[in-house]
Amino acid sequence: MNTLSPQEVDTRMARFGLAVAGSLSEQSEDLPHSVTERLRFAREQAMERARASRRVQTAPVAQAAIGVVRSGNSLALTGTGAGRWFKLASVMPVLLLVAGLLLIQHSQWYEQVQASAEIDTALLSDKLPPNAYSDPGFSEYLSDEENP
């Protein structure tokens, strides 16, 4: 069984097309003007149909062709995305990272405010006179009280 590869079929078709085009070009000089105009018009229509069929064949492939290309030691995605949605999806991780960092910063700030509020509440609810807080030995008293 003799099967041809797709490249061999394409090569044979190209050779046949070139042979037919060559013989037609040789004999086109002897044709009347009306026949050459009809042939020119038919050729233009055939070329337009061929271009349209190529566009139809490649358009769905071009939109869905997102592949991976190896470039040295790195990999990269290629192809076309879905326009705005693809751009939004590529920016979304950065936005989520920034939102997470802001949330962490806010929670740490809130913990500091809570700790300061607890200290202030403890100092204000104590039964000491206000001038005791200005005494230099009072900080020593507080540190001794915290570490029994």
N, C-alpha and C positions, 0 to 999 in steps of 0.2 A: 504494500500500500504506500503510495507516494503522496505525502501531504506537504504542503508548502507553508512556510512560516508567514506571518503577516507582513514582514519586511520584504520577503520575496514577491508576494502578491502585489504590494505597492510598487516595487521596482518594475515588475512586468507591466503593470497598468501604466506607469509613467512612460516606459519605453513605447508602448503601443500608442499612447496619446501623442507622443512626440513624432512618431512615424506618420500617423494620420495627419497631424498638423503640418508636417513638412510637405507631404504630398498635396494637401489642399492648398498650401501657400504657393507651390509651384504652378498649380493649374488655375489659381485665382486670377491671374493676369489675363487669361483668355475669356473670362466670363463677361457678359453684358453688365452695364451699370445697374439695372434694376435688380438683377440677381445678387450682385455684390452688396447692395443696400439692404436687401432682405437678409442676407447672411450676417451682415454687420449688426442689424437689429436683433436677430436671433442669438448671436454671440453675446451681445450686451445683456439680453434677458437671461441667458444661461449663466453668465457670470454673476448677475444679481441674485439669482436663485441659489447659486453655490455659496455666495457670501451670506445670504440669509440662513441657509441650512447650517453653515459653520457657526453663526452667531447662536442659533437655537441649540446646537449640540454643545457648545462651550459655555453658554450662559449658566445653566444649572450646575455644571461642574465647577465653574469659577466661584459661584456663591457658596457651594457646599465644601469646597476644597480647602479645608484648614488642615495643614499637615505640620509635621515636625521636621525641621532642617537641622542637620548637625553642622556647626561651624567651629572647627577647632575642638576645644574642650567644652563647648557650651551648646545647648539646644535652644532653638527659637521656633515659635509658632509662626506659620505663614498662612496666607490666604486672606480672604475678605470676611469681615464679620457682618453683623446685622446693623451696621451704621451706629446710630445713637445708643442703642442698647449694648452694643459691644464696648463702646467707650465708657458707658456708665458702669458696666461690669468690671472693666479694668481699673476704674477709679475707686470703686466701692471698698476694696480692702484698705486703701489708704485712709478713706473717710472713717471706716470702723476703727482703725488703729488710733487716729486722732481723738475720736469720741471716747475710746477706752482710756487713753492717757488723761483726758480732761476729767473723766469720772474718777480715776484714781487720785488725781490732784485734789478734786473737791472732797473726796472722802478723807484724805489726810488732813486737809484744812479743817474739816468738821471735827475730827478727833482732837486736833489741837485746841479748838474753841471749847469743846467739852471738857478737856483737861483743865484749861484755864478757869472755866466756870466752876468746876469742882473745888479748885484751890481757893477761889474767891469766896465761894459759899462756906467753906470750912473756916476761913479766916474771919468772915463777917459774923458767923453764927457762934463763934467762940466767946467766952465770958471774960476776955481780957480788956483792959482799958486801951484806948487808941494810942497812948504814948508808949505802950509796951512794944508796939511794932517798930518803933524807932530805936529801941535799945539794942546796942551791938551784941549783947549776950543772948538776946531772944532767938536769933538764928541758931545759936548753939543749943538752946533749949529745944527748939523744934527738931533739930537733927537727932538729939538724944531721945526725944519722944517717939520718933519714927523708927528708930533702931533700939528696941528694948533689950 
